């Protein structure tokens, strides 16, 4: 089993003894030992993952890394957050998925959010199984818990990932704009209801829905 550990907050070190991981193409910054690198197509497992990404115009190129030694990964000096999955499903923006254990299955999931999150279209990346995943964020991510009766609203540009039994829906942010005296377009937020965890970064990406 590959061992994931952080080297500082912006570099992921993966110790491998013949194991394999899948990582964002070009994210390797150094390695020791013997490593083999293989480019994979589509960014998801199977034909469905490849087709849905082509339909939505989403581009995610990943590589398989296998070998003996330690491989180091980073992505534009962003912060790295380790997520341990024990049979749960992780939903994550494709730009924020840095690396997963080879035992984890990746694919696509329909969001129904009309592409307001980061322009990735109607689909988001889904990671399932048992093992480690490394997720990036612009600045240290905060993990917010959602429980029954206590919904959470997130700016779509600050959303990174979530786990648990959560439902997502679009809510108007016009009230916020009115409150601070700004006009010019209707801002939106993503509302999460149910039970689970949401990863939020302290930096906003450009979104279709507008700024809050």
N, C-alpha and C positions, 0 to 999 in steps of 0.2 A: 504493500500500500504506500503510495506517495505521501510524503509528509510535508504539509504546508506550514510555513512560518514567515513572519515578517522580519525583514532586515531594515530597521527603521520603520517609518510609516509609509514609504513610497516605493519600496522594493519588496517583491515577493520572492522568497527562496523556496524551492521545491526539491526535497531530497528524494531521489529515485533509486531503486534497486531492481531495475528491469521493468519498472512500471511505465505507464504512459499518462500524459495529461494533454488536454486540448487548450490552446491559448490563442489570444488575438495575434494575428499574423504580424510579425515585426516587433513583438513586444519583448523578445529575448534580449537582455543586455549583457549577459555573461554566463559562462558555465564552466564547471570542472568535470573531469571524467570523460566518458564517451557518450555522446548524445546524437540521436538521429532526428532530423526535422523533415516533416512531410506536410505539404500544403493540402488542405481539405477544401472541398467545394461546398458552397451553400451556407455553411454555418449552422445547419441543423441536420439531424439524423434522418436519412431516408429521402425519398423523392418528394414527399409532401412538404418537408422543410425547405427544399430547394425551390419548388414551384411557388410557394406562397411568398417567399422573399423576392422572387423575380416579379411577381404580380404587383407587389407593393413598392417596388423600386428600392427596397432596403438592401444594402450591401454589407455583408459581414463575412470577412475572410478569416478563417482560423487555420491553425497548424497543429499537427500532432507531434509531440515531443516524447521520445522514448529513449531510455538509456540507464546508465549507471553513473551516479554522481549527483551534483547539485546544479540546478538551472535557476537563473535569476531573471525575473520578469518585471517590467515597469511600463507605464504608459504616460508620457508627457508630464512626469512629476506629479501625477494625481495621487491622492490618498488611496490606500488599499484597505478594504474591509473583508475579513474572512467570515464566511458563512458556512456552518456545518449543517448538512442535511441528513436527517435520519428518516428517510422515507417521505419527507415533505416535498413540496414543489416550490421552487423559487422563480418568481417572475421578475425579469430585469430588462432594462433598456439595453439593446445590443451594444451600444457604444460603451456601456459601463461593465460589460462582462469581460474580465481579463483572462481568467484561467479556471478550468475545472478538472477534477480528477477524471481519468479515462473511463471509470466505472459509471459516471453520471451520464444520463441521457439528455441531450439537448434537442430542442425543436422550436416550433412556433405556436403561439396561442392567439386567438382572435380577441381583441380588446373591446371593440365596439365603441371606442372613444373618438373615432374620426380623426385620428392622427394629431391630437392636440398636445401630446406629451412632448416628444422631441422631434416630430416630423417623421417618425418611423412608420407611419401609416396605420393600418388597422391591426397590425400584428405586433406582438412583443415576444421576446425570447423566454422560453420555458426550460428550466433545469430540474430534473427529477432523479431520485434515487438516494443512495447512501454515499456520502463523501464530502470533500471540501470544494467550495467555489470561492473565487476571489473576485470581488466587485470593486470598481473604482468610483471615486467621487471627487468633485472639485472642492477641496477642503474636507475636514473630518466630518463624516456622516453622523447624523443622530438617528437613533432607532426609536420610533414612536409606536406605542402599543395601542391597538384599536380593540375595544370591547363592545359587547352588546349594549346598545343604548347610548354609546359615546362615539359618534362618528368623527372622522378626522378629515379635514380638508387640506389639500396640498397644492401649492402652485405647480402646474405641470412641468415647468422648467426646473423645479427643484427635486422632482421625484426621481428616484434611482431604482428601487426594487421593493418587492414585498413578498412575504410568506404568509401562510395561513389561509383560513376560509374567509376571504374578503370579497366583497362586491364593489365594483367601481362604477361611478356615474359622474356625469358632467353637471356642474352647478355654476350658475352665473355669479360673477364677482362684481356686478355693476354697483351693488351696495357699497363695496369697499371704495370704488372709484369716486362715488358720490360723496362718501364720508370725507375723503382727503381732498375733495375739490378738483378732481381731474376728470376730464372727459376723453373723447377720442377713442371710440372702439369699446366693445364689450369684453371685459376680462373674464376668464373662467378659472375654476379650480376643479380638481378631481376629488370627489368625495369617496372615502372608504368607509364601509359599514361591515359589521360582522366581528370576527375574532382573528387577530393576526398582528404582524409587525410590518411597519413601513419604514424604509430607509430614505432619508431626506438629506440632500447636500446643501451647504450654506452658500450656494452659488446657483444662479438661474441660467438655463440655456435659452436660446431664442426659440419661441414657440409660436404656433399658428394662432393660438387663442388670444394673444396679447399679454401685456404686462400688468401685474397687480402692484 
